[in-house]
């Protein structure tokens, strides 16, 4: 079973203050052009996207420097709501290890990552962690949580849609666009069960 966990880009959620994506049709078959052609303008962090360490770490890896292994492989989906505590993070990691999927963790629900939970995930040496929010940490103060996770070399997968994914082990594919030198990039993420 294949589960698309990506937002549709033109109608996607955006972080407060970011400009939403815009599309402009520059050629149209209906107008007599040889093909349809669209220009797209968007923030690298709109919709379903990854954050590279460079997003908050000055000498961190950019999108093109991250090994693709982080984006593709077994993952564990956990479901939580509210502030994610260190205890919650430890329980998630224990469940992920039991499922032999402890390199990539996706958190479904309206969970807000706390610095204490971020430290647990950083110590676990994850390759990637994902959530349904457009950011990690409190929306009005995401810097601390980002610095902890990205500083540990963990790639962040933000803005995923896990409505159709029950807790458990999946195979994840969430490779971003190869945007050289960038701090983030949109991706088409999906799970295989």
FENMO-V690673 format. One record per backbone hydrogen bond with DSSP energy under -0.5 kcal/mol. NH is the residue of the N-H (numbers start at 0). CO is the residue of the C=O. Records with the same first field share a line. If there is no record, write none. Layout:
NH = CO, CO
//
This chain:
2 = 190
3 = 1
4 = 188
11 = 8
17 = 14
21 = 40
23 = 38
25 = 23, 36
26 = 36
30 = 27
31 = 28
32 = 27
36 = 26
38 = 23
40 = 21
42 = 18
45 = 42
46 = 12
48 = 46, 157
49 = 184
50 = 155
51 = 49, 182
53 = 60
54 = 51
55 = 52
56 = 52
57 = 55
59 = 56
62 = 181
63 = 178
64 = 61
65 = 61, 62
69 = 66
70 = 67
71 = 67, 68
72 = 171
74 = 169
75 = 103
76 = 167
77 = 75, 105
79 = 107
81 = 109
83 = 111
84 = 82
88 = 84
89 = 85
90 = 86
91 = 87
92 = 88
93 = 89
94 = 90
95 = 91
96 = 92
97 = 93
98 = 94
99 = 96
100 = 95
104 = 127
105 = 75
106 = 129
107 = 77, 105
110 = 108
111 = 81
112 = 110
113 = 83
116 = 83
117 = 113
118 = 114
119 = 115
120 = 116
121 = 117
122 = 118
123 = 119
124 = 121
125 = 120
126 = 102
127 = 102
128 = 154
129 = 104
130 = 156
131 = 106
137 = 140
140 = 137
145 = 141
146 = 142
147 = 143
148 = 144
149 = 145
150 = 145, 146
151 = 147, 148
152 = 149
153 = 148
154 = 126
155 = 50
156 = 128
157 = 48, 155
158 = 132
159 = 130
160 = 4
161 = 159
164 = 161
165 = 163
167 = 76
169 = 74
170 = 191
171 = 72, 169
172 = 189
173 = 70
176 = 185
178 = 176
179 = 177
181 = 178
184 = 49
186 = 47
187 = 174
188 = 186
189 = 172
190 = 2
191 = 170
192 = 0
//
